[in-house]
Amino acid sequence: MTILMYMSLTRVDSASSFNKRRDPHLAHNEFDVYAPGAVVDVLKGQHLVMVGDSLMRYQYINLIYFIEKKKFPEMAPNICREHDYNKLSPDWLHALGVTQKESGWPAYYMDLSRIFNGNEKCDCYRSLTENRFYYNAKLDIRVSFFLKYNR
């Protein structure tokens, strides 16, 4: 089954069968009440397609990080703030195999590839094309992201 999520500004439309209404008695959103293994179990055999702007990209990145690592991302550098990669230390740049000249978007792209163990491919050009494809064969989970600006 393919699940489509589309984000336009602050509105999210989802055809997800597991996106039930939030229980007003819960202190956290519904995603928080699942253990990491339960989230992975819900997504097994699924293909989630996410379409939106950079905010949706960061939702996509958070989700696949959670699938890969069973936790949410660390904060330094924050993989959901690509601008953090403009000011990486020389040690970080060396660890990523990039020069100071390649900091920013190239370093961001290379770090995401490393973090996701080669399970994520990006057809990305730093203009208006950004198509990201994640596939974890072991878990049988696919997540795709397509950049779509509202114009």
VEXDOBA-469731 format. One record per residue (C-alpha): x, y, z; residue number from 1; residue in one letter. Coordinates in steps of 0.25 Angstrom, whole numbers, plus 5000, padded with zeros to 4 digits. Example, Ala and Ser with C-alpha at 12.3 -4.5 7.8 and 13.67 -1.06 7.14 Angstrom:
+------+------+------+-----+----+
!   c1 !   c2 !   c3 !   i ! aa !
+------+------+------+-----+----+
! 5049 ! 4982 ! 5031 !   1 !  A !
! 5055 ! 4996 ! 5029 !   2 !  S !
+------+------+------+-----+----+
% end
This chain:
+------+------+------+-----+----+
!   c1 !   c2 !   c3 !   i ! aa !
+------+------+------+-----+----+
! 5000 ! 5000 ! 5000 !   1 !  M !
! 5005 ! 5014 ! 4997 !   2 !  T !
! 5002 ! 5025 ! 5007 !   3 !  I !
! 5002 ! 5040 ! 5002 !   4 !  L !
! 5005 ! 5052 ! 5011 !   5 !  M !
! 5004 ! 5066 ! 5005 !   6 !  Y !
! 5008 ! 5078 ! 5012 !   7 !  M !
! 5004 ! 5092 ! 5009 !   8 !  S !
! 5008 ! 5102 ! 5019 !   9 !  L !
! 5003 ! 5097 ! 5032 !  10 !  T !
! 4992 ! 5088 ! 5027 !  11 !  R !
! 4995 ! 5073 ! 5025 !  12 !  V !
! 4986 ! 5064 ! 5017 !  13 !  D !
! 4988 ! 5049 ! 5019 !  14 !  S !
! 4982 ! 5037 ! 5013 !  15 !  A !
! 4989 ! 5028 ! 5024 !  16 !  S !
! 4981 ! 5017 ! 5030 !  17 !  S !
! 4989 ! 5018 ! 5043 !  18 !  F !
! 4987 ! 5033 ! 5044 !  19 !  N !
! 4976 ! 5032 ! 5054 !  20 !  K !
! 4970 ! 5044 ! 5061 !  21 !  R !
! 4978 ! 5049 ! 5073 !  22 !  R !
! 4972 ! 5045 ! 5086 !  23 !  D !
! 4970 ! 5059 ! 5094 !  24 !  P !
! 4973 ! 5051 ! 5107 !  25 !  H !
! 4987 ! 5048 ! 5102 !  26 !  L !
! 4999 ! 5058 ! 5106 !  27 !  A !
! 5007 ! 5055 ! 5094 !  28 !  H !
! 5003 ! 5054 ! 5079 !  29 !  N !
! 5000 ! 5040 ! 5074 !  30 !  E !
! 5014 ! 5037 ! 5068 !  31 !  F !
! 5020 ! 5039 ! 5082 !  32 !  D !
! 5012 ! 5028 ! 5089 !  33 !  V !
! 5018 ! 5017 ! 5079 !  34 !  Y !
! 5030 ! 5010 ! 5083 !  35 !  A !
! 5041 ! 5011 ! 5072 !  36 !  P !
! 5038 ! 4996 ! 5068 !  37 !  G !
! 5024 ! 4998 ! 5067 !  38 !  A !
! 5025 ! 5010 ! 5058 !  39 !  V !
! 5034 ! 5001 ! 5049 !  40 !  V !
! 5024 ! 4990 ! 5050 !  41 !  D !
! 5013 ! 4999 ! 5045 !  42 !  V !
! 5022 ! 5004 ! 5033 !  43 !  L !
! 5027 ! 4990 ! 5029 !  44 !  K !
! 5023 ! 4987 ! 5014 !  45 !  G !
! 5018 ! 5001 ! 5012 !  46 !  Q !
! 5022 ! 5012 ! 5003 !  47 !  H !
! 5020 ! 5026 ! 5009 !  48 !  L !
! 5021 ! 5037 ! 4999 !  49 !  V !
! 5023 ! 5051 ! 5004 !  50 !  M !
! 5021 ! 5064 ! 4996 !  51 !  V !
! 5024 ! 5078 ! 5001 !  52 !  G !
! 5034 ! 5089 ! 5003 !  53 !  D !
! 5046 ! 5089 ! 5012 !  54 !  S !
! 5037 ! 5087 ! 5025 !  55 !  L !
! 5032 ! 5074 ! 5019 !  56 !  M !
! 5047 ! 5070 ! 5015 !  57 !  R !
! 5050 ! 5071 ! 5030 !  58 !  Y !
! 5039 ! 5063 ! 5034 !  59 !  Q !
! 5044 ! 5052 ! 5024 !  60 !  Y !
! 5058 ! 5053 ! 5029 !  61 !  I !
! 5053 ! 5052 ! 5043 !  62 !  N !
! 5044 ! 5040 ! 5040 !  63 !  L !
! 5055 ! 5032 ! 5032 !  64 !  I !
! 5065 ! 5035 ! 5043 !  65 !  Y !
! 5055 ! 5029 ! 5053 !  66 !  F !
! 5054 ! 5017 ! 5045 !  67 !  I !
! 5069 ! 5015 ! 5043 !  68 !  E !
! 5073 ! 5019 ! 5057 !  69 !  K !
! 5061 ! 5016 ! 5066 !  70 !  K !
! 5062 ! 5030 ! 5072 !  71 !  K !
! 5061 ! 5044 ! 5068 !  72 !  F !
! 5073 ! 5052 ! 5062 !  73 !  P !
! 5084 ! 5058 ! 5071 !  74 !  E !
! 5085 ! 5073 ! 5070 !  75 !  M !
! 5099 ! 5076 ! 5066 !  76 !  A !
! 5100 ! 5078 ! 5054 !  77 !  P !
! 5085 ! 5077 ! 5053 !  78 !  N !
! 5081 ! 5069 ! 5041 !  79 !  I !
! 5068 ! 5077 ! 5040 !  80 !  C !
! 5075 ! 5090 ! 5039 !  81 !  R !
! 5084 ! 5089 ! 5027 !  82 !  E !
! 5089 ! 5103 ! 5030 !  83 !  H !
! 5097 ! 5097 ! 5042 !  84 !  D !
! 5106 ! 5091 ! 5031 !  85 !  Y !
! 5111 ! 5105 ! 5027 !  86 !  N !
! 5118 ! 5106 ! 5040 !  87 !  K !
! 5124 ! 5092 ! 5042 !  88 !  L !
! 5138 ! 5091 ! 5049 !  89 !  S !
! 5150 ! 5086 ! 5041 !  90 !  P !
! 5149 ! 5073 ! 5048 !  91 !  D !
! 5135 ! 5071 ! 5044 !  92 !  W !
! 5138 ! 5074 ! 5030 !  93 !  L !
! 5150 ! 5065 ! 5030 !  94 !  H !
! 5141 ! 5054 ! 5035 !  95 !  A !
! 5131 ! 5056 ! 5024 !  96 !  L !
! 5143 ! 5056 ! 5014 !  97 !  G !
! 5139 ! 5070 ! 5009 !  98 !  V !
! 5147 ! 5083 ! 5008 !  99 !  T !
! 5143 ! 5097 ! 5014 ! 100 !  Q !
! 5139 ! 5101 ! 5000 ! 101 !  K !
! 5129 ! 5089 ! 5000 ! 102 !  E !
! 5123 ! 5093 ! 5013 ! 103 !  S !
! 5108 ! 5095 ! 5013 ! 104 !  G !
! 5099 ! 5088 ! 5004 ! 105 !  W !
! 5110 ! 5078 ! 4999 ! 106 !  P !
! 5114 ! 5074 ! 5013 ! 107 !  A !
! 5099 ! 5073 ! 5017 ! 108 !  Y !
! 5096 ! 5064 ! 5005 ! 109 !  Y !
! 5109 ! 5055 ! 5009 ! 110 !  M !
! 5105 ! 5054 ! 5023 ! 111 !  D !
! 5091 ! 5050 ! 5021 ! 112 !  L !
! 5096 ! 5039 ! 5011 ! 113 !  S !
! 5106 ! 5034 ! 5022 ! 114 !  R !
! 5095 ! 5034 ! 5033 ! 115 !  I !
! 5085 ! 5026 ! 5025 ! 116 !  F !
! 5095 ! 5015 ! 5022 ! 117 !  N !
! 5093 ! 5017 ! 5007 ! 118 !  G !
! 5078 ! 5014 ! 5008 ! 119 !  N !
! 5075 ! 5028 ! 5003 ! 120 !  E !
! 5077 ! 5033 ! 4989 ! 121 !  K !
! 5075 ! 5048 ! 4986 ! 122 !  C !
! 5073 ! 5053 ! 4972 ! 123 !  D !
! 5076 ! 5067 ! 4977 ! 124 !  C !
! 5080 ! 5080 ! 4970 ! 125 !  Y !
! 5081 ! 5092 ! 4979 ! 126 !  R !
! 5071 ! 5099 ! 4971 ! 127 !  S !
! 5056 ! 5094 ! 4970 ! 128 !  L !
! 5059 ! 5079 ! 4968 ! 129 !  T !
! 5059 ! 5070 ! 4980 ! 130 !  E !
! 5054 ! 5056 ! 4980 ! 131 !  N !
! 5058 ! 5047 ! 4991 ! 132 !  R !
! 5057 ! 5032 ! 4992 ! 133 !  F !
! 5059 ! 5023 ! 5004 ! 134 !  Y !
! 5058 ! 5008 ! 5004 ! 135 !  Y !
! 5061 ! 4999 ! 5015 ! 136 !  N !
! 5061 ! 4985 ! 5009 ! 137 !  A !
! 5063 ! 4978 ! 5023 ! 138 !  K !
! 5050 ! 4985 ! 5028 ! 139 !  L !
! 5043 ! 4986 ! 5015 ! 140 !  D !
! 5040 ! 5001 ! 5017 ! 141 !  I !
! 5040 ! 5011 ! 5006 ! 142 !  R !
! 5039 ! 5026 ! 5008 ! 143 !  V !
! 5039 ! 5036 ! 4996 ! 144 !  S !
! 5040 ! 5051 ! 4997 ! 145 !  F !
! 5037 ! 5061 ! 4985 ! 146 !  F !
! 5040 ! 5076 ! 4987 ! 147 !  L !
! 5028 ! 5084 ! 4983 ! 148 !  K !
! 5027 ! 5099 ! 4986 ! 149 !  Y !
! 5014 ! 5107 ! 4986 ! 150 !  N !
! 5014 ! 5116 ! 4974 ! 151 !  R !
+------+------+------+-----+----+
% end
